[in-house]
């Protein structure tokens, strides 16, 4: 199986009417969708992690027709979580149907970008992933960031790396890049792999970020 890391950016910066309502509140910032799912009756569930003051959002929900039910969860300083049971809405409805049609796993959390995009990781059979991406509506901009082999073994922190990141990272380790004192430079690694030093720098920074994130989670 493979995974695709990509960013989805809807044309209006929101994946659902309730998402749009949250985005329009200056007192609240969308950090991540901790869970998203569609139910058999077409409705959906969304679990947000938000930053800011929940009071204006709660006030607005009284008049929000897209919300069937909600519950404010734990708050920590200016961060809080909120659960929504929502009516069908676009483009979330279409995206969830594609995930079901092509038997894809949506890895959570989904992180919001500054321009209303959602940074997403989806896991599935390679051909089915490709077909699903091809059927995403034109109203959603797609930016594919990384593709790699998926490993369900959560203890293998290197499974989070793409094939190319893993190759560069392992070469850096073998040549002594992480030893003290350092025995290799980006140029040394680039010469070994037949690429530019700037390419090595980019892959190592991404690999290091993923490995360190896996260690502290």
C-alpha positions as a Python dict, from the first residue, in 0.01 Angstrom:
ca = {
    (1, 'X'): (0, 0, 0),
    (2, 'X'): (100, 362, -51),
    (3, 'X'): (32, 691, 116),
    (4, 'X'): (-18, 1030, -41),
    (5, 'X'): (53, 1353, 149),
    (6, 'X'): (-129, 1641, -17),
    (7, 'X'): (-306, 1966, 54),
    (8, 'X'): (-668, 2020, -48),
    (9, 'X'): (-773, 2383, -86),
    (10, 'X'): (-1145, 2443, -160),
    (11, 'X'): (-1219, 2753, -364),
    (12, 'X'): (-1392, 2924, -70),
    (13, 'X'): (-1146, 2791, 191),
    (14, 'X'): (-1396, 2558, 360),
    (15, 'X'): (-1494, 2193, 320),
    (16, 'X'): (-1843, 2220, 472),
    (17, 'X'): (-2092, 2495, 567),
    (18, 'X'): (-2002, 2459, 936),
    (19, 'X'): (-1634, 2482, 842),
    (20, 'X'): (-1709, 2806, 657),
    (21, 'X'): (-1894, 2941, 960),
    (22, 'X'): (-1591, 2870, 1181),
    (23, 'X'): (-1352, 3026, 928),
    (24, 'X'): (-1550, 3351, 928),
    (25, 'X'): (-1508, 3403, 1303),
    (26, 'X'): (-1207, 3627, 1376),
    (27, 'X'): (-1197, 3502, 1736),
    (28, 'X'): (-1127, 3141, 1632),
    (29, 'X'): (-849, 2975, 1431),
    (30, 'X'): (-885, 2629, 1277),
    (31, 'X'): (-589, 2414, 1377),
    (32, 'X'): (-689, 2061, 1278),
    (33, 'X'): (-966, 1813, 1211),
    (34, 'X'): (-897, 1537, 1462),
    (35, 'X'): (-1165, 1310, 1314),
    (36, 'X'): (-1395, 1316, 1013),
    (37, 'X'): (-1643, 1054, 900),
    (38, 'X'): (-1967, 1011, 706),
    (39, 'X'): (-2258, 811, 843),
    (40, 'X'): (-2500, 581, 666),
    (41, 'X'): (-2774, 843, 650),
    (42, 'X'): (-2550, 1091, 472),
    (43, 'X'): (-2479, 1305, 776),
    (44, 'X'): (-2127, 1346, 907),
    (45, 'X'): (-1920, 1391, 1220),
    (46, 'X'): (-1637, 1639, 1261),
    (47, 'X'): (-1404, 1681, 1557),
    (48, 'X'): (-1207, 2007, 1550),
    (49, 'X'): (-911, 2137, 1743),
    (50, 'X'): (-945, 2515, 1750),
    (51, 'X'): (-755, 2805, 1900),
    (52, 'X'): (-923, 3112, 2042),
    (53, 'X'): (-1237, 3202, 2232),
    (54, 'X'): (-1516, 2941, 2200),
    (55, 'X'): (-1792, 3178, 2319),
    (56, 'X'): (-1857, 3353, 1982),
    (57, 'X'): (-1866, 3015, 1808),
    (58, 'X'): (-2119, 2877, 2055),
    (59, 'X'): (-2335, 3186, 2004),
    (60, 'X'): (-2325, 3142, 1628),
    (61, 'X'): (-2415, 2772, 1641),
    (62, 'X'): (-2765, 2856, 1766),
    (63, 'X'): (-2849, 2980, 1415),
    (64, 'X'): (-2638, 2736, 1213),
    (65, 'X'): (-2872, 2510, 1014),
    (66, 'X'): (-2590, 2276, 910),
    (67, 'X'): (-2535, 2160, 1270),
    (68, 'X'): (-2757, 1883, 1405),
    (69, 'X'): (-2575, 1858, 1735),
    (70, 'X'): (-2248, 1964, 1893),
    (71, 'X'): (-2051, 1939, 2214),
    (72, 'X'): (-1766, 2153, 2343),
    (73, 'X'): (-1492, 1933, 2480),
    (74, 'X'): (-1181, 2001, 2685),
    (75, 'X'): (-1027, 2346, 2683),
    (76, 'X'): (-661, 2420, 2754),
    (77, 'X'): (-573, 2787, 2783),
    (78, 'X'): (-685, 2923, 2443),
    (79, 'X'): (-717, 2578, 2275),
    (80, 'X'): (-1033, 2370, 2268),
    (81, 'X'): (-1201, 2080, 2087),
    (82, 'X'): (-1555, 2069, 1956),
    (83, 'X'): (-1759, 1781, 1815),
    (84, 'X'): (-2018, 1833, 1542),
    (85, 'X'): (-2289, 1613, 1395),
    (86, 'X'): (-2367, 1786, 1066),
    (87, 'X'): (-2602, 1762, 769),
    (88, 'X'): (-2456, 1665, 429),
    (89, 'X'): (-2244, 1944, 282),
    (90, 'X'): (-1996, 2006, 2),
    (91, 'X'): (-1723, 1948, -86),
    (92, 'X'): (-1687, 1721, 220),
    (93, 'X'): (-1967, 1493, 98),
    (94, 'X'): (-1801, 1431, -238),
    (95, 'X'): (-1460, 1375, -79),
    (96, 'X'): (-1596, 1120, 168),
    (97, 'X'): (-1779, 935, -113),
    (98, 'X'): (-1451, 911, -304),
    (99, 'X'): (-1277, 770, 5),
    (100, 'X'): (-1551, 507, 38),
    (101, 'X'): (-1563, 429, -336),
    (102, 'X'): (-1190, 363, -351),
    (103, 'X'): (-1156, 207, -2),
    (104, 'X'): (-914, 471, 124),
    (105, 'X'): (-797, 534, 479),
    (106, 'X'): (-792, 899, 587),
    (107, 'X'): (-513, 948, 838),
    (108, 'X'): (-588, 1203, 1107),
    (109, 'X'): (-538, 1469, 1221),
    (110, 'X'): (-586, 1682, 910),
    (111, 'X'): (-403, 2010, 960),
    (112, 'X'): (-531, 2344, 833),
    (113, 'X'): (-300, 2570, 638),
    (114, 'X'): (-306, 2947, 652),
    (115, 'X'): (-512, 2983, 334),
    (116, 'X'): (-790, 2743, 431),
    (117, 'X'): (-635, 2429, 288),
    (118, 'X'): (-625, 2094, 462),
    (119, 'X'): (-298, 1901, 476),
    (120, 'X'): (-407, 1542, 437),
    (121, 'X'): (-256, 1192, 437),
    (122, 'X'): (-454, 920, 259),
    (123, 'X'): (-358, 553, 251),
    (124, 'X'): (-466, 294, -5),
    (125, 'X'): (-379, 83, -306),
    (126, 'X'): (-174, 296, -544),
    (127, 'X'): (-401, 272, -850),
    (128, 'X'): (-710, 348, -642),
    (129, 'X'): (-541, 648, -484),
    (130, 'X'): (-462, 781, -831),
    (131, 'X'): (-818, 730, -952),
    (132, 'X'): (-961, 906, -647),
    (133, 'X'): (-733, 1206, -698),
    (134, 'X'): (-837, 1229, -1062),
    (135, 'X'): (-1204, 1251, -958),
    (136, 'X'): (-1164, 1531, -706),
    (137, 'X'): (-1378, 1826, -822),
    (138, 'X'): (-1211, 2107, -1015),
    (139, 'X'): (-1325, 2349, -744),
    (140, 'X'): (-1062, 2198, -512),
    (141, 'X'): (-695, 2272, -571),
    (142, 'X'): (-465, 1977, -502),
    (143, 'X'): (-98, 2004, -413),
    (144, 'X'): (74, 1665, -377),
    (145, 'X'): (367, 1691, -138),
    (146, 'X'): (491, 1337, -80),
    (147, 'X'): (423, 981, -183),
    (148, 'X'): (564, 674, -15),
    (149, 'X'): (527, 316, 93),
    (150, 'X'): (288, 276, 386),
    (151, 'X'): (380, 63, 685),
    (152, 'X'): (121, -3, 957),
    (153, 'X'): (398, -67, 1210),
    (154, 'X'): (381, 245, 1423),
    (155, 'X'): (705, 148, 1597),
    (156, 'X'): (901, 190, 1274),
    (157, 'X'): (949, 565, 1270),
    (158, 'X'): (1119, 547, 930),
    (159, 'X'): (792, 424, 776),
    (160, 'X'): (679, 788, 774),
    (161, 'X'): (945, 874, 514),
    (162, 'X'): (904, 861, 138),
    (163, 'X'): (1132, 625, -54),
    (164, 'X'): (1357, 914, -163),
    (165, 'X'): (1370, 1068, 186),
    (166, 'X'): (1467, 729, 329),
    (167, 'X'): (1742, 685, 72),
    (168, 'X'): (1889, 1029, 143),
    (169, 'X'): (1853, 987, 520),
    (170, 'X'): (2020, 645, 525),
    (171, 'X'): (2303, 769, 304),
    (172, 'X'): (2358, 1063, 540),
    (173, 'X'): (2381, 827, 837),
    (174, 'X'): (2618, 589, 656),
    (175, 'X'): (2852, 872, 552),
    (176, 'X'): (2868, 1017, 904),
    (177, 'X'): (2660, 1330, 851),
    (178, 'X'): (2512, 1300, 1202),
    (179, 'X'): (2833, 1210, 1380),
    (180, 'X'): (3019, 1457, 1605),
    (181, 'X'): (3228, 1599, 1454),
    (182, 'X'): (3036, 1574, 1126),
    (183, 'X'): (3218, 1360, 867),
    (184, 'X'): (3009, 1446, 560),
    (185, 'X'): (2847, 1748, 399),
    (186, 'X'): (2540, 1790, 180),
    (187, 'X'): (2775, 1787, -120),
    (188, 'X'): (2927, 1454, -12),
    (189, 'X'): (2582, 1300, 10),
    (190, 'X'): (2474, 1460, -318),
    (191, 'X'): (2782, 1320, -497),
    (192, 'X'): (2698, 973, -364),
    (193, 'X'): (2337, 994, -485),
    (194, 'X'): (2395, 1190, -805),
    (195, 'X'): (2180, 1488, -717),
    (196, 'X'): (2221, 1852, -614),
    (197, 'X'): (2321, 1952, -257),
    (198, 'X'): (2003, 2163, -238),
    (199, 'X'): (1799, 1847, -305),
    (200, 'X'): (1979, 1668, -21),
    (201, 'X'): (1911, 1963, 208),
    (202, 'X'): (1539, 1959, 126),
    (203, 'X'): (1498, 1583, 173),
    (204, 'X'): (1695, 1576, 498),
    (205, 'X'): (1495, 1862, 649),
    (206, 'X'): (1168, 1685, 569),
    (207, 'X'): (1298, 1349, 690),
    (208, 'X'): (1429, 1497, 1015),
    (209, 'X'): (1096, 1670, 1077),
    (210, 'X'): (900, 1347, 1029),
    (211, 'X'): (1136, 1136, 1242),
    (212, 'X'): (1143, 1386, 1529),
    (213, 'X'): (765, 1426, 1518),
    (214, 'X'): (724, 1047, 1542),
    (215, 'X'): (959, 1034, 1843),
    (216, 'X'): (771, 1294, 2050),
    (217, 'X'): (412, 1198, 1968),
}
